[in-house]
Amino acid sequence: MSFEYEIPEECFLMTFCFCSDVSLGFHPTLPEVVPLIIRSSFAVCSKLREHADTLILIVSSRTGKEDKLNGFDLGADDYIEKPCDIDILIAKIKRIFKRRYQRDTLSADGVTLNLADKTAAIDGKPVELPAKEFDLLALLLENQGKSLKKEYLFNTVWGSDSDSELQTLHVHINRLRQKLGDNPKNAKRLLTVWGVGYKFV
């Protein structure tokens, strides 16, 4: 038995299948990413990895360190704890896709990021960006023109289980604006979307 759930704004079509551990491993039409909901045994992850090169994202209420390490050892590409927010699940899926189909560079409005060596240039001049600033700017460039929620940005860059606070995001946005030459009161590149978050135009 299966049903489909479409997320048109992300161009995702999720197919949920209910089948045995064994039958999933031999499923003839496996998608590119399998959000694998684990209730008890991790055996299905191992079985799936034996028969397919599909990307696997484990979704589980088992939050112990050993459980997570076991999932990765058995071939999972990422691991998220239940219950999980749909925005966080989508962010995880997009990051998995990025790792597999990653472009070498991102470029928009005079900003160029080299994803391979983590270097940046603004208006043709090299600029040093610490790791989190680079990741944040890359995420904004990947979604150019789209308003991204603060929570989505924070959870994607720092992780939902991070000890940092949301204020950390504001600090990094301000630092990026300084390097972009943006005036916060009249930003041209990195805009505040009031009540939502930020977007790179």
C-alpha atoms as one frame of an Amber mdcrd trajectory, in Angstrom:
protein
   0.000   0.000   0.000   1.260   3.513  -0.787   0.182   7.147  -1.095   1.775
  10.309  -2.502   2.305  13.745  -0.937   3.324  16.615  -3.203   5.303  19.693
  -2.108   5.030  21.824  -5.273   7.031  24.805  -4.022  10.014  22.486  -3.505
   9.333  20.352  -6.625   9.179  17.272  -4.379   6.828  14.331  -4.693   6.992
  12.015  -1.696   5.726   8.474  -2.019   4.997   6.671   1.246   5.073   2.885
   1.006   4.125   0.357   3.659   5.997  -2.859   3.078   8.141  -5.426   4.812
  11.847  -4.973   5.463  12.671  -7.564   2.816  10.323  -6.335   0.080  11.558
  -2.742   0.320  15.072  -3.853  -0.571  13.798  -5.285  -3.856  11.294  -2.510
  -4.694  11.468  -1.954  -8.500  10.913   1.826  -8.440  12.937   3.224  -5.575
  13.070   7.053  -5.445  16.275   9.097  -5.304  15.836   9.707  -1.568  14.199
   7.346   0.919  13.088   8.977   4.211  13.270   5.730   6.184  11.058   5.712
   9.284  12.592   3.350  11.829  10.338   1.891  14.518  12.370  -1.034  15.767
  15.014  -2.692  13.613  17.671  -1.007  11.470  17.786  -4.127   9.278  15.758
  -2.469   6.526  18.479   0.174   6.088  21.102  -2.507   5.611  18.847  -4.447
   3.213  18.116  -1.328   1.169  21.797  -0.423   0.906  22.626  -3.932  -0.321
  20.335  -3.577  -3.340  20.314   0.131  -4.244  22.416   3.281  -4.352  19.458
   5.450  -3.361  19.981   8.146  -0.724  18.737   7.153   2.738  17.514   9.543
   5.446  16.641   7.759   8.680  13.728   9.252  10.640  13.596   7.746  14.116
  12.568   8.376  17.700  15.682   6.479  18.754  17.941   9.387  19.684  20.869
   7.689  21.360  24.408   8.141  20.073  24.805   4.404  19.442  21.562   4.296
  17.438  22.733   7.138  15.197  26.178   5.598  14.699  24.531   2.277  13.884
  22.352   3.952  11.261  25.355   5.578   9.601  27.352   2.331   9.770  24.524
   0.559   7.933  24.596   3.078   5.093  22.337   5.995   6.010  23.239   9.361
   4.436  21.649  11.361   7.261  19.630  10.917  10.458  16.815  13.038  11.899
  14.962  12.595  15.174  11.185  12.173  15.456   8.971  14.088  15.749  10.420
  16.309  13.025   9.191  19.520  11.434   8.423  19.205   7.691  10.658  22.216
   6.943  13.570  20.503   8.671  12.900  17.276   6.777  12.882  19.179   3.481
  16.102  20.972   4.458  17.784  17.646   5.198  16.659  16.191   1.859  17.936
  19.238  -0.025  21.319  19.002   1.712  21.574  15.317   0.792  20.847  16.178
  -2.841  23.397  18.972  -2.673  26.136  16.615  -1.518  25.460  14.251  -4.413
  24.729  16.740  -7.197  26.673  19.716  -5.914  27.691  22.442  -8.301  31.210
  23.829  -8.147  30.131  27.455  -7.714  27.190  29.635  -6.758  26.951  33.112
  -8.244  24.443  35.971  -8.007  24.565  39.772  -8.083  28.349  40.024  -7.941
  28.729  37.347  -5.258  30.591  34.135  -6.144  31.080  31.165  -3.834  33.405
  28.292  -4.695  31.810  25.311  -2.959  34.810  23.054  -3.427  37.436  25.128
  -1.629  35.046  27.329   0.411  36.308  30.614  -1.020  34.253  33.715  -1.752
  34.478  36.830  -3.878  32.269  39.920  -3.774  32.354  42.243  -6.777  35.472
  40.447  -7.978  37.410  40.863  -4.714  38.305  37.871  -2.483  36.536  37.927
   0.878  37.215  35.692   3.866  34.095  34.039   5.244  34.143  31.833   8.352
  32.480  28.431   7.891  29.016  29.376   9.177  28.915  32.650   7.258  29.861
  30.753   4.101  27.206  28.072   4.664  24.548  30.686   5.435  25.327  32.729
   2.345  25.435  29.574   0.202  21.990  28.578   1.450  20.611  32.032   0.628
  22.180  31.983  -2.852  20.809  28.502  -3.533  17.358  29.910  -2.831  17.831
  33.293  -4.507  14.600  35.295  -4.575  12.867  33.073  -2.022  11.946  34.238
   1.480  13.463  31.793   3.974  12.200  31.476   7.517  14.622  32.286  10.309
  14.044  28.879  11.859  14.761  27.141   8.546  18.023  29.039   8.081  19.144
  28.397  11.642  18.252  24.692  11.690  19.846  24.051   8.302  23.142  25.808
   9.079  23.524  25.138  12.804  21.271  22.109  13.263  18.081  21.701  15.249
  20.027  20.220  18.178  22.548  23.075  18.294  23.341  24.761  21.600  23.428
  28.117  19.793  20.459  30.490  19.900  18.483  32.153  17.115  20.281  35.420
  17.910  23.370  33.780  16.389  21.620  33.946  13.018  21.033  37.703  13.351
  24.698  38.255  14.198  25.842  36.330  11.132  23.350  38.146   8.886  24.734
  41.483  10.073  28.314  40.349   9.413  27.378  39.199   5.921  25.699  42.524
   5.199  28.848  44.378   6.182  30.892  42.278   3.761  28.255  42.637   1.045
  28.274  46.409   1.496  24.586  46.353   2.423  23.046  49.030   4.607  20.589
  47.194   6.922  18.111  50.085   6.581  18.296  50.000   2.781  19.690  46.588
   1.844  20.079  45.808  -1.840  21.210  42.181  -1.717  20.319  40.559   1.604
  16.826  41.659   2.565  14.841  41.268   5.769  11.371  39.862   5.153   9.490
  41.129   8.188   7.678  38.428  10.126   9.350  35.698   8.069  13.151  35.850
   7.759  15.554  36.808   4.973  16.122  36.467   1.251  18.913  37.146  -1.240
  17.581  39.039  -4.256
